Amino acid sequence: MKRLGFVLILTCLSSGVVLLGMEPAASLEARLKAVAKTFRASYKTKPDKTITKLLTSVAALGQAFPKSKQPWQVLADAAGFASEPTHKKRLFKKLAALNAKQFPKITREAKEELTWLEFLEQPIDLRFTAADGREVDLAKLRGKVVLIYFCASWCPPCVREHPKLKSVYDQYHKQGFEIVGISVDKSRASFDRYTQRKKIAWPQHYEDNAWEGELMKRFRVRYVPRLFLLDRTGRVAHQDTRQHLEEKVRELLAKLQ
């Protein structure tokens, strides 16, 4: 009898059944890897169904392993991978609804992401007096395509790509394309020298507090160059379109408001 009982326990453990309150962590990790792999393989071809299946799978694992944050971390990773804002919102809403005391970091970050997505969905409100004295108000530029361009003279990609940026501006400005520059140069003097040397025609704002500046935080700028391309309604249509800027500008200009 003792031998039979020993064999039974081994069988239960190998099949993944929870015994004495212990959760088979290895089994959970394997399942999560399979779920994540399936999601990444299917998302681009069947995004809506894949999101629904992911939510169902993760919810089941979350229920089976209630103390583990791993299932919800997979959901957070999937939200970062998803390309469509509507899909991101579905996943982040699920995460934001979790028990905040049990999963404080996951719920806090999910709520922050939802706030960011809501910010991107609204017409961007931005007003300032440019370095050259011009008054900038994006509300008055509705009906035009606007690029908000975060840059710095110490940034090699910014300097390298300036001729291309200027070419797109010169070609499409008369058709309704505007650029608003935000600089995080190390000093006002270096900003002024670069502006004069490059003969930058569009209005620019010099961010005194650099990375800690209000605009940097509002637009979540953590690197430069950082691009936000707004459509004629003032909403963000594309981000970081450095390689396809002219194409995207042309497409947006062709669309009626």
Backbone torsions as a table, in degrees:
resi	resn	phi	psi	omega
1	MET	NA	-40.9	-179.9
2	LYS	-62.7	-40.5	179.8
3	ARG	-65.1	-40.3	179.7
4	LEU	-63.4	-42.9	179.2
5	GLY	-63.7	-36.9	179.7
6	PHE	-65.1	-41.8	179.1
7	VAL	-65.7	-39.0	180.0
8	LEU	-62.6	-41.7	179.9
9	ILE	-65.0	-42.5	178.5
10	LEU	-62.1	-39.6	179.8
11	THR	-64.4	-42.4	179.7
12	CYS	-64.7	-40.9	-179.4
13	LEU	-65.3	-42.0	-178.0
14	SER	-69.4	-22.9	-179.6
15	SER	-88.0	-5.6	174.7
16	GLY	91.9	10.5	179.2
17	VAL	-74.4	138.9	179.9
18	VAL	-76.2	124.9	178.8
19	LEU	-122.6	137.8	176.1
20	LEU	54.0	35.3	175.9
21	GLY	76.4	9.5	-178.2
22	MET	-96.9	134.4	-179.5
23	GLU	-100.8	131.9	179.1
24	PRO	-72.9	89.6	-175.1
25	ALA	-59.5	-39.0	-178.8
26	ALA	-61.4	-39.4	178.9
27	SER	-64.7	-40.0	178.8
28	LEU	-63.0	-45.6	-179.2
29	GLU	-61.7	-40.3	179.5
30	ALA	-64.5	-42.0	179.5
31	ARG	-65.3	-41.6	-179.6
32	LEU	-65.8	-38.0	176.8
33	LYS	-62.1	-39.7	179.0
34	ALA	-66.8	-40.8	179.3
35	VAL	-64.3	-45.8	-179.4
36	ALA	-64.6	-40.9	179.8
37	LYS	-63.8	-43.0	179.1
38	THR	-64.4	-40.4	179.7
39	PHE	-61.6	-49.4	-177.7
40	ARG	-65.7	-32.4	-178.9
41	ALA	-75.6	-28.0	-173.3
42	SER	-106.0	-15.6	-170.7
43	TYR	-59.4	-44.8	-174.8
44	LYS	-68.4	-30.3	-177.4
45	THR	-91.1	-35.9	-179.7
46	LYS	-135.7	67.3	-171.7
47	PRO	-60.2	-48.0	-176.4
48	ASP	-63.7	-47.1	179.3
49	LYS	-65.3	-36.6	-179.6
50	THR	-66.8	-40.0	177.7
51	ILE	-63.7	-44.3	179.1
52	THR	-61.9	-44.1	179.6
53	LYS	-64.7	-39.0	179.1
54	LEU	-63.0	-47.0	179.6
55	LEU	-58.9	-41.5	179.7
56	THR	-64.8	-45.8	-177.9
57	SER	-64.6	-45.5	-178.3
58	VAL	-68.3	-38.2	178.2
59	ALA	-61.7	-39.8	179.2
60	ALA	-65.7	-41.9	178.7
61	LEU	-70.1	-35.3	176.7
62	GLY	-63.8	-34.8	178.5
63	GLN	-74.3	-37.2	-179.8
64	ALA	-73.1	-30.2	179.9
65	PHE	-126.1	70.3	-171.2
66	PRO	-62.9	-22.2	-178.5
67	LYS	-91.6	-8.3	-175.9
68	SER	-93.0	138.6	175.4
69	LYS	-91.8	-6.6	-175.7
70	GLN	-58.5	-44.9	178.8
71	PRO	-58.5	-39.4	-176.9
72	TRP	-75.1	-28.0	175.4
73	GLN	-68.0	-35.6	175.7
74	VAL	-62.8	-38.6	178.6
75	LEU	-66.5	-40.0	178.4
76	ALA	-64.5	-41.6	178.0
77	ASP	-63.6	-39.3	179.4
78	ALA	-65.9	-36.7	178.0
79	ALA	-64.2	-36.8	177.0
80	GLY	-69.8	-31.8	-179.4
81	PHE	-76.8	-34.3	-176.8
82	ALA	-60.0	141.6	-176.5
83	SER	-96.2	-26.3	-177.1
84	GLU	-90.3	130.0	179.2
85	PRO	-55.7	-36.9	-179.8
86	THR	-63.6	-36.0	178.0
87	HIS	-71.5	-41.1	177.2
88	LYS	-58.9	-43.1	-177.9
89	LYS	-64.5	-39.8	178.5
90	ARG	-59.4	-43.8	-177.8
91	LEU	-72.2	-43.4	-179.4
92	PHE	-67.8	-33.2	177.5
93	LYS	-63.7	-38.2	177.1
94	LYS	-63.7	-42.7	-179.5
95	LEU	-69.0	-39.1	-179.4
96	ALA	-65.9	-23.5	-177.7
97	ALA	-86.8	-2.2	178.7
98	LEU	-69.0	169.0	177.7
99	ASN	-67.6	112.3	-175.3
100	ALA	-66.0	-29.4	179.2
101	LYS	-71.8	-34.3	-179.3
102	GLN	-82.0	-36.5	-178.3
103	PHE	-128.9	65.8	-173.4
104	PRO	-61.9	-44.2	-176.9
105	LYS	-67.3	-44.1	-178.5
106	ILE	-64.3	-45.4	-178.8
107	THR	-68.7	-39.3	179.4
108	ARG	-63.2	-46.3	-178.9
109	GLU	-67.5	-34.8	178.2
110	ALA	-64.8	-41.2	178.4
111	LYS	-66.5	-37.3	177.3
112	GLU	-64.1	-40.6	179.4
113	GLU	-67.2	-37.8	177.2
114	LEU	-64.0	-40.2	177.4
115	THR	-62.9	-41.1	179.1
116	TRP	-64.2	-43.5	179.7
117	LEU	-64.0	-38.3	177.1
118	GLU	-66.1	-36.8	177.1
119	PHE	-61.1	-43.4	-178.1
120	LEU	-69.2	-23.4	-178.4
121	GLU	-80.7	-17.2	-177.1
122	GLN	-95.8	154.2	173.3
123	PRO	-58.0	132.1	-175.9
124	ILE	-73.1	128.9	178.1
125	ASP	-103.1	114.2	-178.4
126	LEU	-146.7	122.5	179.0
127	ARG	-138.0	136.4	175.7
128	PHE	-165.8	165.1	173.1
129	THR	-95.1	119.2	-176.3
130	ALA	-67.1	165.5	-178.5
131	ALA	-60.1	-28.1	-179.7
132	ASP	-92.9	6.2	176.7
133	GLY	98.2	-9.4	179.4
134	ARG	-71.2	142.6	176.2
135	GLU	-88.3	126.9	-179.4
136	VAL	-112.1	127.3	177.8
137	ASP	-144.3	108.1	-176.6
138	LEU	-62.0	-26.1	178.8
139	ALA	-61.6	-30.7	-179.8
140	LYS	-83.2	-4.9	179.5
141	LEU	-105.2	9.9	176.2
142	ARG	-59.4	139.8	-175.7
143	GLY	99.1	-10.6	176.5
144	LYS	-113.0	163.6	174.0
145	VAL	-95.8	125.6	-173.4
146	VAL	-123.9	134.5	173.9
147	LEU	-106.3	120.2	171.6
148	ILE	-93.2	117.4	-169.3
149	TYR	-119.4	109.1	177.0
150	PHE	-91.4	126.3	-173.5
151	CYS	-154.0	-178.2	176.3
152	ALA	-162.1	150.7	-179.6
153	SER	-71.9	-20.2	178.6
154	TRP	-85.3	-2.7	-176.3
155	CYS	-91.7	109.5	-178.1
156	PRO	-54.0	-45.5	178.5
157	PRO	-62.5	-34.9	178.9
158	CYS	-63.1	-45.4	-179.4
159	VAL	-67.5	-43.9	-177.8
160	ARG	-64.2	-35.5	-175.1
161	GLU	-93.3	-2.3	-178.5
162	HIS	-57.5	-44.0	178.9
163	PRO	-57.5	-39.7	178.5
164	LYS	-66.4	-42.8	179.0
165	LEU	-61.7	-45.0	179.8
166	LYS	-63.9	-37.3	179.5
167	SER	-63.3	-43.5	178.9
168	VAL	-65.1	-40.9	179.0
169	TYR	-62.6	-48.4	-178.8
170	ASP	-62.2	-36.7	-176.1
171	GLN	-75.8	-34.7	-171.9
172	TYR	-114.8	-0.3	-177.4
173	HIS	-59.8	-45.0	-178.9
174	LYS	-68.3	-16.8	178.9
175	GLN	-90.8	-2.1	176.4
176	GLY	113.9	22.5	178.5
177	PHE	-102.7	129.6	179.9
178	GLU	-125.0	152.3	173.5
179	ILE	-124.1	136.1	174.4
180	VAL	-121.2	116.9	-176.7
181	GLY	-96.2	141.9	174.9
182	ILE	-125.9	115.9	-175.5
183	SER	-102.7	138.7	174.5
184	VAL	-115.1	38.0	177.4
185	ASP	-59.4	155.4	-176.8
186	LYS	-70.2	-23.9	178.5
187	SER	-149.9	156.4	177.7
188	ARG	-64.2	-33.4	-179.3
189	ALA	-64.2	-44.2	179.4
190	SER	-67.3	-35.1	176.3
191	PHE	-62.7	-47.3	-179.3
192	ASP	-63.8	-41.7	-179.4
193	ARG	-63.3	-43.7	-179.0
194	TYR	-65.6	-42.4	-179.9
195	THR	-61.3	-43.9	179.9
196	GLN	-69.5	-41.2	-177.7
197	ARG	-66.0	-39.6	-178.9
198	LYS	-88.5	-6.3	-179.5
199	LYS	52.3	52.9	-177.8
200	ILE	-71.3	123.6	-173.3
201	ALA	-89.1	-27.4	-175.7
202	TRP	-82.9	156.4	-179.4
203	PRO	-66.8	144.8	-178.8
204	GLN	-135.0	148.4	175.8
205	HIS	-113.3	130.5	176.2
206	TYR	-95.3	119.9	-177.3
207	GLU	-86.8	102.9	-175.8
208	ASP	-58.3	-38.8	-175.4
209	ASN	-91.8	12.7	176.9
210	ALA	50.4	-125.6	-174.0
211	TRP	-66.5	-20.1	-179.9
212	GLU	-93.1	4.6	-178.9
213	GLY	-66.7	155.9	-176.8
214	GLU	-60.2	-42.4	-179.3
215	LEU	-68.8	-35.5	178.5
216	MET	-63.1	-39.7	179.8
217	LYS	-74.3	-40.8	-178.5
218	ARG	-63.3	-38.2	-179.4
219	PHE	-96.7	7.9	177.0
220	ARG	51.7	47.9	-179.5
221	VAL	-84.9	115.5	-179.7
222	ARG	-119.0	0.9	177.3
223	TYR	-160.2	160.7	174.4
224	VAL	-131.9	150.0	-0.1
225	PRO	-73.5	146.8	177.4
226	ARG	-127.3	126.5	-173.9
227	LEU	-121.4	135.6	171.9
228	PHE	-126.2	112.9	-179.1
229	LEU	-99.9	117.3	-175.8
230	LEU	-97.7	142.7	176.0
231	ASP	-82.2	-173.4	-175.4
232	ARG	-67.0	-17.3	178.4
233	THR	-89.4	-4.5	-179.7
234	GLY	89.9	6.4	179.2
235	ARG	-94.5	154.1	179.9
236	VAL	-71.4	118.0	178.5
237	ALA	-96.9	-34.6	-178.4
238	HIS	-147.8	150.5	174.4
239	GLN	-122.7	141.9	174.1
240	ASP	51.7	48.1	179.8
241	THR	-89.5	51.3	-175.9
242	ARG	-64.6	-40.6	-175.8
243	GLN	-79.7	-22.1	-175.4
244	HIS	-128.3	31.6	-175.0
245	LEU	-59.5	-51.1	-177.3
246	GLU	-59.7	-42.2	179.5
247	GLU	-60.9	-45.8	-178.0
248	LYS	-68.8	-38.9	177.6
249	VAL	-62.3	-45.2	179.7
250	ARG	-61.0	-42.0	179.2
251	GLU	-63.9	-42.9	-178.6
252	LEU	-69.8	-36.5	177.5
253	LEU	-66.7	-29.2	-179.0
254	ALA	-75.8	-19.1	-179.2
255	LYS	-84.4	139.2	175.2
256	LEU	-78.8	152.5	-178.7
257	GLN	-66.6	NA	NA
